[in-house]
Amino acid sequence: MPQMLAVCGLDCAVCPAQIAHKTDDQALRVKTAAEWSKQFNVALAPEAIDCVGCLTLDGPHIGHCGECEIRKCGLSRRVKNCALCGDYPCDTIGNFIANVPSAKANLDEVRGFRPM
């Protein structure tokens, strides 16, 4: 399955919220809502597990997208992901990628293939 990177480098193609949206899989929504509610200590309803990806402006987004500073920055700079920004890595993405090595690896891979 090809990657579909969010601005922050997360691979939306493997995200349960993206998969549930594409496949309309209610069982996956229920399972993911329970897992994420426990993992992040929040109450998530299965209906919240629905997302088109942060680069798409219209359609459902997982709750945090509306307040995500990384997404806001990337959209304002008109870059598909942080690796394509001349300021990468910056303070806005730095703490996140320090804690999410898979996102950092995805962004670093894109950055390595970026024409200079």
Secondary structure by P-SEA (a helix, b strand, c coil): cccccccccccccccaaaaaaaaccaaaaaaaaaaaaaaaccccccccccccccccccccccccccccaaaaaaaaacccccccccccccccaaaaaaacaaaaaaaaaaaaaccc
